[in-house]
Structures are given as structure tokens and as C-alpha cells.
Amino acid sequence: MASQVTSQVKYSLDWTEPALCDLERIDRFLRRRNPAAARKMGEGLLTRVEILRTHPEIGRIYDPDLPHRVLVYRSYRIFYRVPHKERTVEISYVRHGARDNPTLDDLMTD
């Protein structure tokens, strides 16, 4: 009996400027308190986002009227959208649960 190999479509990850700024803010905040924890959190966030390459729709729909989804890692929410024609996952924002979510205007102008 021959084994079947299934190949998964891989999406590229595209980090927007606001998402990169969010990551930088998170790192700076944590690094002041505990550099080892900052490194671990950064690695964990990036590892969590990697799942989107093969499972881009794993996050819940953020708002039915918008194309954005949300993936959670610990106390952080990763806002993203998936332009399927481009086989891309666009990371829009990374927010701590204690911070406000991006506004609908923010997400509509992405």
C-alpha cells in the first residue's frame, strides 16, 4: 500500500509597519523589566504567527464586516487578514489584552 503525501499550501507573512511598531513596543516594555522574558515572549509570538503560513484561517473572525481575524498568544492578540489570491497573511497589529483593540477605521484603512 503506497502512502499518500499531501502538500500544504504555504502562505507568506507580511508584517505591516503598525504591527512591527507594536512588536517593538512590546519588546522594549518587557526588556526594561526582564530581558530573558522579553526574548522568550518575542520568540513565542513569532512562533505562534508561523502557524498562519499553513493554517491562515485558524484565528477567529474579528468583525463580520471586515476581512480581519484574530489569533491569540498568551495575553496578546494578533490581528491579521488573508488576501488568498496573493497567498499572503498580512499581520496588521499585535495588541496586549489590556490595550484597546484597533478601531474599525484603523482596520478599514489597512
N, C-alpha and C positions, 0 to 999 in steps of 0.2 A: 504494500500500500504506500503510495507516494504521499509525502507530506506537502501540505499546501502552505505557501508563504504569501502572506498578504502584506503589501506595502502600504504604509500610511502616507497620505499627502502631508508634506511639511509646509508650514506657513513661515514666512519671515516675520521678525519682530521689528517694529518701527516705533521708537520712543520719541514722543513729541517733546518740544522744549519745556512745556509746563511739567510733564512727567519727570524729565531729567532734573528740573529745579526742585521738584518735590523730593526726589531721591537725595539730592544734595542737602536739602534742609534736614531731612530725617537723619542722614549720616552725621551732619555737623552737630545736631542736637544730642544724639546718642554718644558721639565720640567725646564730647566735653565731660560726660558723666562716666563713661566706661568704654574705652576703645575696643576691647575684646567683644563686648556686647554689640557695638556698632558694626563690627566686621561680620559677626555671626548673623545679625539681622539683615545686613545687606546681601550676604550670600544666600540667606533663606528666601528673601524677596525675589532675587534673581532666579533662583532655582524654581520657585513657585510659578513665576511667569513663563519659564521654559515649557511647562506643560501645554501652554497655548499653541505651541508650534504644531502639535499633533491633535490637540483637542480644543480648537478655538471657541467652541460654544459651551464650554464647561461652566462658565460663570453665569449667574442669573441675569435676566434682563433687568436693567435698571429702571427704565421707563418705557412702557409700550409704544410711546410716540417717538422714541429715539432709538438709534441703532446701537447704543452703548450697553455693555454688560459689565458686571462687577465680579471680580474674583477676590476672595478674602485670604489673607495670610496673617495669622495671629490677629493683632488689633488694627491691621492696615487693610484698606480697600483699594483695589487696583481697578481703575475704570478704563475700559478699552472698547474698541469696535473692530469689526471684522469685514473689511471690503473683500468679499470672497473672490471677485473677478481678479483681484491683484494677488491673491493668496498671501495676504498680509494681515497681521494683527497689529493694530495701532494702539499703543499704550498712551492714554490721554492724561491721566492723573494718578497719583498714589497719595492717599489721604489716611491719616490716623483716624480711628473711630471717634476720637474726641473733637476732631475738627469738623467744620461744616462740609457737606458734600459740595462738589462743583455745582454751580447754578445751571439751570436748563439753558440759559443764554451761553454760558461757557461751553456746554456740550454741543450746542447747535452750531457754534462757530468753529468747532474743531475741523 
